[in-house]
Amino acid sequence: MLDAQKCAELIRQHFAEITTKQFLENLTNSSPELFEDDALPSSAESLLSESNALKELN
């Protein structure tokens, strides 16, 4: 069975250590369809802003 606290810690650690460039590369590799639409760059910028804001909270 999964340990919820261990999972949360691993996710927290991952996002604390990943760079914006790595995050975008991983997202592009795992979901390339997200980057096919011309309207996406503003959405991607929004994701990056939220990611950076979360990092600043920690």
C-alpha positions as CSV (number, residue, x, y, z in Angstrom):
1,M,0.0,0.0,0.0
2,L,1.2,3.5,-0.7
3,D,2.2,5.8,2.1
4,A,0.5,9.1,1.5
5,Q,3.1,11.1,3.5
6,K,6.0,9.5,1.7
7,C,4.3,10.2,-1.7
8,A,3.7,13.8,-0.7
9,E,7.3,14.2,0.3
10,L,8.6,12.7,-2.9
11,I,6.4,15.0,-5.0
12,R,7.4,18.1,-2.9
13,Q,11.1,17.2,-3.3
14,H,10.7,16.7,-7.0
15,F,9.1,20.1,-7.6
16,A,11.6,21.8,-5.3
17,E,14.5,20.5,-7.3
18,I,13.4,20.6,-10.9
19,T,14.3,23.6,-13.0
20,T,11.8,25.4,-15.2
21,K,13.6,24.1,-18.3
22,Q,13.4,20.5,-17.0
23,F,9.8,20.9,-16.1
24,L,8.9,22.1,-19.7
25,E,11.0,19.4,-21.3
26,N,9.3,16.7,-19.2
27,L,5.9,18.2,-19.9
28,T,6.6,18.3,-23.6
29,N,7.9,14.7,-23.7
30,S,4.9,13.4,-21.7
31,S,2.2,15.4,-23.3
32,P,3.3,16.8,-26.7
33,E,-0.3,17.4,-27.7
34,L,-0.4,20.2,-25.2
35,F,2.1,22.1,-27.3
36,E,0.4,21.7,-30.7
37,D,-2.0,24.5,-30.2
38,D,-0.9,28.1,-31.0
39,A,-2.8,29.3,-27.9
40,L,-0.6,27.3,-25.6
41,P,2.3,29.6,-24.9
42,S,0.2,31.8,-22.6
43,S,-1.0,28.6,-20.9
44,A,2.5,27.4,-20.5
45,E,3.6,30.7,-19.1
46,S,0.7,30.5,-16.6
47,L,1.9,27.0,-15.5
48,L,5.5,28.3,-15.1
49,S,4.3,31.3,-13.1
50,E,2.3,29.0,-10.8
51,S,5.2,26.6,-10.5
52,N,7.6,29.4,-9.6
53,A,5.1,30.9,-7.1
54,L,4.8,27.4,-5.4
55,K,8.6,27.2,-5.2
56,E,8.8,30.6,-3.5
57,L,6.4,29.5,-0.8
58,N,8.7,26.7,0.3
